[in-house]
């Protein structure tokens, strides 16, 4: 696609429910990153993928968070038993390579946990 | 440790004024990359520039210019003759050859250009 696509753009869920956030990277981009941005805060690294593997999961806040990537393309970030502190904008980015090429960001998914 | 510090949380300037956004970084890598991103009110982060650690030549692109100084570990961003459309949050970021391919972002500087 022309850019990184994330869906849904907005998600409101009740505390305790599970949510899935989707990211479609730019075609051909092998690296995919997930970040979280809380209101007025910087970008918090969550996880990155090289192909379908995730060498660094250290940023995931808890075991309620998981992510996968299939076919070297689409990625899904799953949050189980959501809590109010999970409310944030979840940003996905992709790039041709790791760590040295520029990141291309999607518009994010705004998650609100009530 | 890898770290990016943007000490300026919020800046307001009047249109047509020049403004400099500061970025100071820490890294033990000898090869690393520095970036600036712009996040307008619409929310999508937009890549502005990448600079590698071996290239200290300053760069100018229209009203934007970047001053990279390894001696002070700084990568400052100047907007000349600011415009209302420059209002956004600006993030500085760092990645290095030994950082596990992570990008380390500063906390951002919110710039408001007043007409």
gemmi code that builds the backbone of each chain (N, CA, C; Angstrom):
import gemmi

chains = {
    "A": [
        ("UNK", (0.810, -1.195, 0.000), (0.000, 0.000, 0.000), (0.845, 1.247, 0.000)),
        ("UNK", (0.192, 2.366, -0.089), (0.886, 3.624, -0.159), (1.528, 3.985, 1.163)),
        ("UNK", (0.907, 3.568, 2.248), (1.435, 3.915, 3.545), (1.112, 2.828, 4.541)),
        ("UNK", (1.516, 3.052, 5.786), (1.193, 2.109, 6.847), (-0.265, 2.317, 7.258)),
        ("UNK", (-0.995, 1.244, 7.284), (-2.418, 1.324, 7.598), (-2.692, 0.625, 8.919)),
        ("UNK", (-3.414, 1.303, 9.798), (-3.768, 0.719, 11.072), (-5.285, 0.718, 11.233)),
        ("UNK", (-5.768, -0.355, 11.841), (-7.205, -0.427, 12.102), (-7.461, -1.123, 13.434)),
        ("UNK", (-8.540, -0.746, 14.120), (-9.375, 0.409, 13.812), (-8.655, 1.709, 14.148)),
        ("UNK", (-9.199, 2.812, 13.726), (-8.591, 4.091, 14.071), (-8.933, 4.476, 15.509)),
        ("UNK", (-10.114, 4.060, 15.929), (-10.542, 4.296, 17.301), (-11.186, 3.041, 17.845)),
        ("UNK", (-10.928, 2.774, 19.121), (-11.532, 1.607, 19.767), (-11.858, 1.954, 21.210)),
        ("UNK", (-13.125, 1.792, 21.555), (-13.549, 1.972, 22.936), (-13.972, 0.606, 23.443)),
        ("UNK", (-13.429, 0.209, 24.559), (-13.727, -1.104, 25.098), (-13.909, -1.022, 26.597)),
        ("UNK", (-14.603, -1.998, 27.121), (-14.808, -2.054, 28.560), (-13.629, -2.741, 29.231)),
        ("UNK", (-13.350, -2.307, 30.406), (-12.285, -2.926, 31.202), (-12.520, -4.434, 31.297)),
        ("UNK", (-11.422, -5.177, 31.062), (-11.517, -6.631, 31.150), (-11.701, -7.319, 29.817)),
        ("UNK", (-12.092, -6.567, 28.788), (-12.263, -7.177, 27.473), (-10.915, -7.269, 26.744)),
        ("UNK", (-10.859, -8.152, 25.752), (-9.672, -8.271, 24.915), (-9.833, -7.401, 23.665)),
        ("UNK", (-8.718, -6.870, 23.174), (-8.766, -6.098, 21.937), (-7.639, -6.532, 21.003)),
        ("UNK", (-7.881, -6.385, 19.717), (-6.867, -6.666, 18.700), (-6.682, -5.440, 17.837)),
        ("UNK", (-5.436, -5.044, 17.682), (-5.096, -3.900, 16.851), (-4.289, -4.415, 15.665)),
        ("UNK", (-4.614, -3.892, 14.494), (-4.023, -4.416, 13.277), (-3.140, -3.381, 12.604)),
        ("UNK", (-2.065, -3.879, 11.990), (-1.156, -2.998, 11.256), (-0.787, -3.638, 9.929)),
        ("UNK", (-0.999, -2.888, 8.847), (-0.561, -3.291, 7.519), (0.622, -2.411, 7.126)),
        ("UNK", (1.818, -2.964, 7.061), (2.982, -2.123, 6.765), (3.063, -1.804, 5.272)),
        ("UNK", (3.993, -0.963, 4.938), (4.250, -0.671, 3.535), (4.813, -1.930, 2.875)),
        ("UNK", (4.327, -2.227, 1.695), (4.754, -3.423, 0.988), (6.274, -3.424, 0.805)),
        ("UNK", (6.891, -4.552, 1.185), (8.333, -4.671, 1.029), (9.128, -4.302, 2.261)),
        ("UNK", (8.481, -3.685, 3.219), (9.175, -3.324, 4.459), (9.292, -4.563, 5.343)),
        ("UNK", (10.528, -4.902, 5.687), (10.754, -6.117, 6.459), (10.654, -5.885, 7.964)),
        ("UNK", (10.898, -4.675, 8.384), (10.864, -4.370, 9.816), (9.553, -3.694, 10.184)),
        ("UNK", (9.021, -4.081, 11.339), (7.761, -3.514, 11.807), (7.881, -3.266, 13.304)),
        ("UNK", (7.447, -2.093, 13.729), (7.568, -1.677, 15.122), (6.196, -1.282, 15.671)),
        ("UNK", (6.005, -1.565, 16.964), (4.836, -1.070, 17.695), (5.315, -0.131, 18.803)),
        ("UNK", (4.645, 1.009, 18.884), (4.898, 1.972, 19.943), (3.568, 2.348, 20.602)),
        ("UNK", (3.688, 2.858, 21.808), (2.515, 3.359, 22.506), (2.773, 4.805, 22.896)),
        ("UNK", (1.766, 5.631, 22.697), (1.888, 7.045, 23.054), (0.716, 7.423, 23.940)),
        ("UNK", (1.023, 7.671, 25.194), (-0.008, 8.133, 26.115), (-0.140, 9.640, 25.990)),
        ("UNK", (-1.259, 10.169, 26.462), (-1.590, 11.581, 26.292), (-0.433, 12.459, 26.752)),
        ("UNK", (0.075, 13.285, 25.822), (1.134, 14.220, 26.167), (2.480, 13.595, 26.435)),
        ("UNK", (2.614, 12.321, 26.121), (3.876, 11.633, 26.398), (4.619, 11.315, 25.109)),
        ("UNK", (5.845, 10.854, 25.282), (6.638, 10.429, 24.137), (6.227, 9.061, 23.669)),
        ("UNK", (7.072, 8.473, 22.857), (6.785, 7.166, 22.279), (7.450, 6.069, 23.113)),
        ("UNK", (6.633, 5.146, 23.546), (7.110, 4.014, 24.335), (7.241, 2.802, 23.432)),
        ("UNK", (8.446, 2.274, 23.311), (8.678, 1.107, 22.468), (8.005, -0.126, 23.074)),
        ("UNK", (7.322, -0.886, 22.229), (6.676, -2.108, 22.694), (7.390, -3.346, 22.156)),
        ("UNK", (7.492, -3.445, 20.833), (8.039, -4.646, 20.213), (8.397, -4.328, 18.771)),
        ("UNK", (9.357, -5.093, 18.228), (9.598, -4.973, 16.795), (9.734, -6.353, 16.187)),
        ("UNK", (9.482, -6.421, 14.888), (9.584, -7.651, 14.115), (10.578, -7.447, 12.980)),
        ("UNK", (11.367, -8.487, 12.759), (12.158, -8.588, 11.541), (11.597, -9.806, 10.817)),
        ("UNK", (10.935, -9.587, 9.713), (10.171, -10.674, 9.126), (9.058, -11.032, 10.086)),
        ("UNK", (8.927, -12.311, 10.376), (7.882, -12.770, 11.290), (8.373, -12.967, 12.719)),
        ("UNK", (9.659, -12.777, 12.936), (10.189, -13.017, 14.275), (10.354, -11.722, 15.048)),
        ("UNK", (10.213, -11.840, 16.354), (10.290, -10.670, 17.245), (11.474, -10.859, 18.186)),
        ("UNK", (12.656, -10.377, 17.787), (13.849, -10.573, 18.612), (13.810, -9.834, 19.945)),
        ("UNK", (13.030, -8.779, 20.006), (13.038, -7.949, 21.206), (11.616, -7.680, 21.660)),
        ("UNK", (11.222, -8.371, 22.723), (9.884, -8.186, 23.279), (9.941, -7.459, 24.614)),
        ("UNK", (11.081, -6.870, 24.884), (11.315, -6.309, 26.209), (10.412, -5.145, 26.544)),
        ("UNK", (9.855, -4.518, 25.528), (9.029, -3.357, 25.783), (7.585, -3.651, 26.122)),
        ("UNK", (7.160, -4.868, 25.940), (5.762, -5.195, 26.254), (5.524, -4.984, 27.744)),
        ("UNK", (4.491, -4.200, 28.103), (4.311, -3.798, 29.504), (3.983, -4.947, 30.452)),
        ("UNK", (3.279, -5.949, 29.951), (2.899, -7.068, 30.810), (2.577, -8.264, 29.936)),
        ("UNK", (2.314, -9.395, 30.590), (1.985, -10.598, 29.818), (0.581, -10.534, 29.225)),
        ("UNK", (-0.145, -9.458, 29.484), (-1.441, -9.292, 28.826), (-1.267, -8.825, 27.377)),
        ("UNK", (-0.066, -8.372, 27.069), (0.227, -7.868, 25.728), (0.961, -8.941, 24.924)),
        ("UNK", (0.535, -9.122, 23.681), (1.230, -10.026, 22.783), (1.100, -9.492, 21.368)),
        ("UNK", (1.993, -9.928, 20.508), (1.938, -9.485, 19.122), (2.441, -10.595, 18.231)),
        ("UNK", (1.921, -10.609, 17.032), (2.408, -11.550, 16.044), (2.404, -10.898, 14.682)),
        ("UNK", (3.176, -11.503, 13.805), (3.245, -11.014, 12.428), (3.273, -12.233, 11.527)),
        ("UNK", (2.464, -12.211, 10.505), (2.366, -13.353, 9.611), (2.709, -12.949, 8.188)),
        ("UNK", (3.359, -13.880, 7.485), (3.695, -13.639, 6.089), (4.600, -12.461, 5.881)),
        ("UNK", (5.309, -12.054, 6.934), (6.194, -10.902, 6.818), (5.459, -9.627, 6.512)),
        ("UNK", (4.152, -9.615, 6.800), (3.376, -8.435, 6.452), (2.554, -7.966, 7.647)),
        ("UNK", (1.286, -8.346, 7.673), (0.354, -7.835, 8.680), (0.775, -8.248, 10.084)),
        ("UNK", (0.598, -7.316, 11.005), (0.873, -7.596, 12.405), (-0.359, -7.284, 13.231)),
        ("UNK", (-0.524, -8.075, 14.292), (-1.624, -7.855, 15.219), (-1.070, -7.714, 16.630)),
        ("UNK", (-1.500, -6.674, 17.294), (-1.162, -6.464, 18.710), (-2.410, -6.779, 19.516)),
        ("UNK", (-2.298, -7.700, 20.444), (-3.440, -8.122, 21.244), (-3.222, -7.734, 22.691)),
        ("UNK", (-4.247, -7.145, 23.254), (-4.217, -6.809, 24.670), (-5.358, -7.575, 25.332)),
        ("UNK", (-5.005, -8.415, 26.269), (-6.011, -9.208, 26.967), (-6.391, -8.521, 28.276)),
        ("UNK", (-7.637, -8.727, 28.672), (-8.127, -8.205, 29.961), (-7.703, -6.746, 30.135)),
        ("UNK", (-8.147, -5.922, 29.232), (-7.708, -4.529, 29.194), (-7.957, -3.808, 30.522)),
        ("UNK", (-7.057, -2.901, 30.816), (-7.140, -2.057, 31.998), (-7.192, -0.599, 31.557)),
        ("UNK", (-7.626, 0.257, 32.434), (-7.741, 1.665, 32.070), (-6.392, 2.272, 31.716)),
        ("UNK", (-5.335, 1.790, 32.335), (-4.015, 2.340, 32.033), (-3.517, 1.945, 30.644)),
        ("UNK", (-4.245, 1.050, 29.986), (-3.879, 0.687, 28.618), (-4.357, 1.741, 27.618)),
        ("UNK", (-5.180, 2.648, 28.059), (-5.694, 3.697, 27.171), (-4.535, 4.531, 26.640)),
        ("UNK", (-4.439, 4.612, 25.324), (-3.327, 5.312, 24.677), (-3.541, 5.236, 23.176)),
        ("UNK", (-2.641, 5.869, 22.451), (-2.602, 5.691, 21.002), (-1.505, 4.677, 20.698)),
        ("UNK", (-1.867, 3.656, 19.965), (-0.911, 2.617, 19.602), (-0.481, 2.854, 18.161)),
        ("UNK", (0.824, 3.067, 18.000), (1.377, 3.422, 16.699), (2.176, 2.265, 16.121)),
        ("UNK", (1.996, 2.051, 14.856), (2.760, 1.046, 14.135), (3.643, 1.762, 13.126)),
        ("UNK", (4.835, 1.247, 12.913), (5.744, 1.821, 11.929), (6.466, 0.698, 11.207)),
        ("UNK", (6.835, 0.951, 9.976), (7.600, -0.041, 9.230), (8.783, 0.623, 8.552)),
        ("UNK", (9.762, -0.190, 8.186), (10.933, 0.329, 7.488), (11.570, -0.780, 6.674)),
        ("UNK", (12.428, -0.364, 5.738), (13.113, -1.336, 4.898), (14.081, -2.181, 5.706)),
        ("UNK", (14.742, -1.544, 6.638), (15.760, -2.244, 7.400), (15.595, -1.985, 8.869)),
        ("UNK", (16.556, -2.405, 9.630), (16.465, -2.291, 11.072), (17.363, -1.197, 11.587)),
        ("UNK", (16.797, -0.282, 12.287), (17.565, 0.643, 13.078), (18.251, 1.776, 12.364)),
        ("UNK", (18.375, 1.688, 11.044), (19.114, 2.757, 10.388), (18.308, 3.486, 9.341)),
        ("UNK", (17.268, 2.861, 8.863), (16.435, 3.544, 7.879), (15.268, 4.206, 8.586)),
        ("UNK", (14.697, 5.155, 7.932), (13.644, 5.916, 8.582), (12.393, 5.069, 8.776)),
        ("UNK", (11.675, 5.368, 9.824), (10.416, 4.696, 10.105), (9.276, 5.434, 9.408)),
        ("UNK", (8.340, 4.659, 8.899), (7.113, 5.211, 8.329), (5.970, 4.811, 9.250)),
        ("UNK", (5.312, 5.803, 9.795), (4.291, 5.551, 10.798), (2.893, 5.519, 10.200)),
        ("UNK", (2.033, 4.727, 10.835), (0.612, 4.791, 10.554), (-0.038, 5.887, 11.381)),
        ("UNK", (-1.337, 6.039, 11.217), (-2.056, 7.074, 11.955), (-2.391, 6.668, 13.387)),
        ("UNK", (-2.176, 5.412, 13.690), (-2.396, 4.970, 15.051), (-3.815, 4.492, 15.322)),
        ("UNK", (-3.936, 3.732, 16.393), (-5.242, 3.331, 16.925), (-5.383, 3.949, 18.302)),
        ("UNK", (-6.428, 4.742, 18.461), (-6.686, 5.353, 19.766), (-7.550, 4.394, 20.576)),
        ("UNK", (-6.988, 3.850, 21.626), (-7.698, 2.892, 22.475), (-8.142, 3.572, 23.752)),
        ("UNK", (-9.420, 3.440, 24.035), (-9.970, 3.974, 25.278), (-10.607, 2.832, 26.041)),
        ("UNK", (-10.159, 2.615, 27.253), (-10.699, 1.565, 28.094), (-11.546, 2.218, 29.187)),
        ("UNK", (-12.833, 1.866, 29.192), (-13.752, 2.528, 30.141), (-14.018, 1.655, 31.364)),
    ],
    "B": [
        ("UNK", (24.278, 3.285, 27.750), (22.842, 3.533, 27.694), (22.525, 4.446, 26.521)),
        ("UNK", (21.369, 4.226, 25.954), (20.906, 5.058, 24.848), (19.798, 5.963, 25.372)),
        ("UNK", (19.926, 7.226, 25.105), (18.937, 8.151, 25.630), (18.871, 9.402, 24.774)),
        ("UNK", (17.668, 9.910, 24.635), (17.467, 11.162, 23.909), (16.728, 12.122, 24.823)),
        ("UNK", (17.239, 13.305, 24.955), (16.627, 14.302, 25.832), (16.203, 15.527, 25.034)),
        ("UNK", (14.945, 15.832, 25.153), (14.416, 17.071, 24.582), (13.908, 17.885, 25.764)),
        ("UNK", (14.729, 18.787, 26.216), (14.440, 19.498, 27.445), (13.258, 20.463, 27.316)),
        ("UNK", (13.019, 20.932, 26.118), (11.925, 21.877, 25.907), (10.623, 21.095, 25.735)),
        ("UNK", (9.728, 21.247, 26.656), (8.455, 20.545, 26.573), (7.503, 21.270, 25.622)),
        ("UNK", (7.405, 22.582, 25.805), (6.512, 23.392, 24.976), (7.203, 24.699, 24.606)),
        ("UNK", (7.006, 25.095, 23.373), (7.529, 26.378, 22.906), (6.423, 27.095, 22.141)),
        ("UNK", (6.303, 28.391, 22.379), (5.381, 29.215, 21.595), (6.160, 30.354, 20.959)),
        ("UNK", (5.930, 30.550, 19.691), (6.566, 31.664, 18.995), (5.507, 32.364, 18.150)),
        ("UNK", (5.801, 33.596, 17.806), (4.929, 34.339, 16.922), (5.370, 34.061, 15.486)),
        ("UNK", (4.402, 33.949, 14.627), (4.695, 33.673, 13.219), (5.819, 34.572, 12.699)),
        ("UNK", (6.676, 33.968, 11.910), (7.829, 34.581, 11.262), (9.062, 34.640, 12.151)),
        ("UNK", (8.919, 34.290, 13.405), (10.092, 34.192, 14.259), (10.843, 32.899, 13.940)),
        ("UNK", (12.128, 32.892, 14.248), (12.919, 31.682, 14.150), (12.827, 30.935, 15.475)),
        ("UNK", (12.913, 29.609, 15.406), (12.846, 28.822, 16.639), (13.784, 27.627, 16.506)),
        ("UNK", (14.469, 27.297, 17.587), (15.370, 26.138, 17.614), (14.888, 25.134, 18.637)),
        ("UNK", (14.779, 23.904, 18.193), (14.382, 22.795, 19.064), (15.632, 22.005, 19.409)),
        ("UNK", (15.839, 21.809, 20.688), (17.072, 21.170, 21.146), (16.910, 19.652, 21.272)),
        ("UNK", (17.981, 18.958, 20.988), (18.019, 17.505, 21.157), (19.425, 17.118, 21.606)),
        ("UNK", (19.502, 16.442, 22.724), (20.777, 15.946, 23.240), (20.660, 14.441, 23.379)),
        ("UNK", (21.686, 13.736, 22.972), (21.608, 12.275, 22.989), (22.780, 11.671, 23.756)),
        ("UNK", (22.579, 10.442, 24.169), (23.634, 9.660, 24.815), (23.699, 8.307, 24.123)),
        ("UNK", (24.898, 7.892, 23.781), (25.072, 6.574, 23.188), (26.504, 6.121, 23.363)),
        ("UNK", (26.692, 4.821, 23.435), (28.038, 4.260, 23.469), (28.433, 3.715, 22.100)),
        ("UNK", (27.493, 3.762, 21.174), (27.799, 3.286, 19.832), (28.713, 4.275, 19.109)),
        ("UNK", (29.567, 3.743, 18.272), (30.392, 4.613, 17.439), (29.686, 4.920, 16.121)),
        ("UNK", (28.800, 4.018, 15.754), (27.978, 4.242, 14.562), (26.529, 4.360, 15.005)),
        ("UNK", (25.932, 5.467, 14.717), (24.550, 5.658, 15.126), (23.873, 6.635, 14.179)),
        ("UNK", (22.560, 6.714, 14.317), (21.754, 7.548, 13.428), (20.817, 8.414, 14.260)),
        ("UNK", (20.641, 9.601, 13.820), (19.752, 10.546, 14.492), (18.642, 10.958, 13.531)),
        ("UNK", (17.487, 11.147, 14.082), (16.309, 11.444, 13.274), (15.500, 12.570, 13.919)),
        ("UNK", (14.748, 13.270, 13.092), (13.702, 14.160, 13.563), (12.402, 13.763, 12.877)),
        ("UNK", (11.337, 13.741, 13.701), (9.993, 13.469, 13.205), (9.066, 14.592, 13.646)),
        ("UNK", (8.079, 14.844, 12.813), (7.055, 15.846, 13.116), (5.709, 15.151, 13.300)),
        ("UNK", (5.004, 15.504, 14.361), (3.670, 14.954, 14.583), (2.677, 16.106, 14.635)),
        ("UNK", (2.022, 16.384, 13.497), (1.034, 17.469, 13.480), (-0.210, 17.059, 14.248)),
        ("UNK", (-1.142, 17.977, 14.429), (-2.370, 17.650, 15.176), (-3.128, 16.451, 14.610)),
        ("UNK", (-2.951, 16.173, 13.348), (-3.636, 15.015, 12.761), (-3.132, 13.708, 13.340)),
        ("UNK", (-1.932, 13.712, 13.919), (-1.449, 12.548, 14.651), (-0.380, 11.713, 13.994)),
        ("UNK", (-0.289, 11.724, 12.676), (0.672, 10.835, 12.010), (2.074, 11.421, 12.072)),
        ("UNK", (3.013, 10.627, 12.539), (4.404, 11.075, 12.589), (4.999, 11.069, 11.191)),
        ("UNK", (5.676, 12.158, 10.865), (6.257, 12.329, 9.551), (7.766, 12.461, 9.697)),
        ("UNK", (8.477, 11.663, 8.920), (9.935, 11.694, 8.936), (10.425, 12.999, 8.324)),
        ("UNK", (11.397, 13.630, 8.986), (11.964, 14.871, 8.465), (13.388, 14.680, 7.973)),
        ("UNK", (14.235, 14.048, 8.793), (15.629, 13.947, 8.426), (16.297, 12.793, 9.170)),
        ("UNK", (17.303, 12.217, 8.545), (18.183, 11.241, 9.172), (19.622, 11.706, 8.980)),
        ("UNK", (20.403, 11.539, 10.032), (21.809, 11.911, 9.967), (22.626, 10.787, 10.586)),
        ("UNK", (23.709, 10.346, 9.918), (24.541, 9.324, 10.531), (25.699, 9.974, 11.285)),
        ("UNK", (26.291, 9.208, 12.155), (27.280, 9.747, 13.086), (28.578, 10.188, 12.429)),
        ("UNK", (28.780, 9.790, 11.196), (30.013, 10.164, 10.512), (29.863, 11.419, 9.670)),
        ("UNK", (28.675, 11.947, 9.642), (28.413, 13.104, 8.792), (27.962, 14.277, 9.644)),
        ("UNK", (28.898, 15.152, 9.979), (28.563, 16.288, 10.818), (28.234, 17.533, 10.012)),
        ("UNK", (28.128, 17.372, 8.734), (27.786, 18.522, 7.918), (26.358, 18.953, 8.206)),
        ("UNK", (26.187, 20.224, 8.456), (24.845, 20.730, 8.703), (24.021, 20.675, 7.425)),
        ("UNK", (22.733, 20.591, 7.604), (21.858, 20.465, 6.449), (20.751, 21.497, 6.497)),
        ("UNK", (20.424, 21.989, 5.341), (19.354, 22.970, 5.210), (18.372, 22.471, 4.159)),
        ("UNK", (17.098, 22.539, 4.520), (16.056, 22.168, 3.573), (14.950, 23.199, 3.685)),
        ("UNK", (14.965, 24.141, 2.789), (13.978, 25.212, 2.839), (14.121, 26.023, 4.109)),
        ("UNK", (13.072, 26.063, 4.907), (13.120, 26.834, 6.164), (13.684, 26.015, 7.325)),
        ("UNK", (13.948, 24.746, 7.065), (14.448, 23.854, 8.106), (15.965, 23.720, 8.007)),
        ("UNK", (16.612, 23.676, 9.150), (18.037, 23.388, 9.169), (18.366, 22.586, 10.420)),
        ("UNK", (19.414, 21.788, 10.320), (19.805, 20.921, 11.412), (21.289, 21.115, 11.694)),
        ("UNK", (21.607, 21.195, 12.963), (22.975, 21.411, 13.427), (23.399, 20.216, 14.266)),
        ("UNK", (24.275, 19.392, 13.703), (24.735, 18.177, 14.380), (26.125, 18.442, 14.923)),
        ("UNK", (26.305, 18.302, 16.229), (27.606, 18.516, 16.853), (27.924, 17.339, 17.756)),
        ("UNK", (28.843, 16.498, 17.335), (29.220, 15.340, 18.128), (29.896, 15.758, 19.427)),
        ("UNK", (30.607, 16.857, 19.394), (31.345, 17.281, 20.588), (30.420, 17.567, 21.769)),
        ("UNK", (29.200, 17.979, 21.459), (28.227, 18.264, 22.524), (27.062, 17.276, 22.495)),
        ("UNK", (27.173, 16.264, 21.638), (26.108, 15.241, 21.510), (24.750, 15.902, 21.293)),
        ("UNK", (24.728, 16.813, 20.364), (23.476, 17.523, 20.110), (23.108, 17.478, 18.631)),
        ("UNK", (21.832, 17.506, 18.383), (21.303, 17.483, 17.013), (20.101, 18.411, 17.005)),
        ("UNK", (20.371, 19.694, 16.933), (19.324, 20.701, 17.065), (18.674, 21.032, 15.733)),
        ("UNK", (17.440, 21.445, 15.813), (16.588, 21.670, 14.650), (16.076, 23.108, 14.689)),
        ("UNK", (16.335, 23.848, 13.630), (15.911, 25.240, 13.570), (14.899, 25.441, 12.452)),
        ("UNK", (13.828, 26.115, 12.788), (12.841, 26.516, 11.787), (12.959, 28.023, 11.624)),
        ("UNK", (13.209, 28.446, 10.425), (13.352, 29.871, 10.134), (12.015, 30.422, 9.632)),
        ("UNK", (11.708, 31.638, 10.065), (10.464, 32.290, 9.617), (9.280, 31.349, 9.809)),
        ("UNK", (9.028, 30.982, 11.049), (8.018, 29.965, 11.367), (6.642, 30.345, 10.820)),
        ("UNK", (5.874, 29.315, 10.531), (4.516, 29.472, 10.023), (3.559, 28.677, 10.895)),
        ("UNK", (2.303, 29.029, 10.831), (1.294, 28.341, 11.647), (1.300, 26.840, 11.367)),
        ("UNK", (1.560, 26.466, 10.117), (1.565, 25.040, 9.756), (2.714, 24.273, 10.403)),
        ("UNK", (3.654, 24.993, 10.982), (4.750, 24.323, 11.688), (4.322, 23.865, 13.082)),
        ("UNK", (3.175, 24.279, 13.529), (2.687, 23.878, 14.847), (2.518, 22.369, 14.880)),
        ("UNK", (3.220, 21.741, 15.800), (3.230, 20.281, 15.872), (4.081, 19.881, 17.070)),
        ("UNK", (4.112, 18.574, 17.307), (5.064, 18.031, 18.276), (6.219, 17.446, 17.478)),
        ("UNK", (7.421, 17.794, 17.856), (8.609, 17.345, 17.146), (9.394, 16.387, 18.037)),
        ("UNK", (9.732, 15.248, 17.458), (10.466, 14.220, 18.190), (11.843, 14.017, 17.575)),
        ("UNK", (12.809, 13.912, 18.443), (14.163, 13.533, 18.059), (14.334, 12.057, 18.420)),
        ("UNK", (15.059, 11.309, 17.600), (15.221, 9.881, 17.850), (16.636, 9.439, 17.515)),
        ("UNK", (17.029, 8.329, 18.133), (18.378, 7.786, 17.995), (18.297, 6.290, 17.758)),
        ("UNK", (19.094, 5.776, 16.844), (19.277, 4.335, 16.743), (20.748, 4.082, 16.515)),
        ("UNK", (21.206, 2.907, 16.948), (22.625, 2.636, 16.851), (22.913, 1.212, 16.450)),
        ("UNK", (24.148, 0.966, 16.106), (24.519, -0.356, 15.615), (24.407, -1.423, 16.698)),
        ("UNK", (24.430, -1.017, 17.948), (24.372, -2.005, 19.019), (23.155, -1.852, 19.911)),
        ("UNK", (22.120, -1.225, 19.406), (20.955, -0.984, 20.253), (19.854, -2.006, 20.018)),
        ("UNK", (20.168, -3.064, 19.345), (19.122, -4.047, 19.093), (18.076, -3.547, 18.142)),
        ("UNK", (18.471, -2.593, 17.306), (17.572, -2.073, 16.283), (16.380, -1.312, 16.820)),
        ("UNK", (16.508, -0.857, 18.016), (15.465, -0.012, 18.572), (15.712, 1.435, 18.179)),
        ("UNK", (14.635, 2.167, 18.113), (14.704, 3.612, 17.967), (14.359, 4.196, 19.336)),
        ("UNK", (15.211, 5.060, 19.833), (14.957, 5.713, 21.109), (14.477, 7.126, 20.822)),
        ("UNK", (13.279, 7.419, 21.288), (12.670, 8.714, 21.038), (12.766, 9.607, 22.270)),
        ("UNK", (12.935, 10.895, 22.028), (12.781, 11.862, 23.094), (11.309, 12.028, 23.420)),
        ("UNK", (11.029, 12.822, 24.423), (9.650, 13.017, 24.865), (8.910, 14.050, 24.024)),
        ("UNK", (9.620, 14.661, 23.094), (8.970, 15.576, 22.171), (8.911, 17.007, 22.662)),
        ("UNK", (8.881, 17.923, 21.710), (8.708, 19.347, 21.990), (7.479, 19.814, 21.231)),
        ("UNK", (6.537, 20.356, 21.967), (5.315, 20.863, 21.344), (5.524, 22.317, 20.936)),
        ("UNK", (5.465, 22.552, 19.650), (5.670, 23.901, 19.113), (4.336, 24.497, 18.689)),
        ("UNK", (4.057, 25.675, 19.184), (2.865, 26.414, 18.765), (3.314, 27.714, 18.112)),
        ("UNK", (2.879, 27.905, 16.885), (3.190, 29.132, 16.167), (1.941, 29.994, 16.160)),
        ("UNK", (2.038, 31.139, 16.760), (0.886, 32.032, 16.927), (0.815, 33.005, 15.751)),
        ("UNK", (-0.347, 33.076, 15.101), (-0.449, 33.965, 13.937), (-0.444, 35.429, 14.333)),
    ],
}
model = gemmi.Model(1)
for chain_id, residues in chains.items():
    chain = gemmi.Chain(chain_id)
    for i, (resn, *xyz) in enumerate(residues, 1):
        res = gemmi.Residue()
        res.name, res.seqid = resn, gemmi.SeqId(i, " ")
        for name, pos in zip(("N", "CA", "C"), xyz):
            atom = gemmi.Atom()
            atom.name, atom.element = name, gemmi.Element(name[0])
            atom.pos, atom.b_iso = gemmi.Position(*pos), 0.0
            res.add_atom(atom)
        chain.add_residue(res)
    model.add_chain(chain)
structure = gemmi.Structure()
structure.add_model(model)
structure.setup_entities()
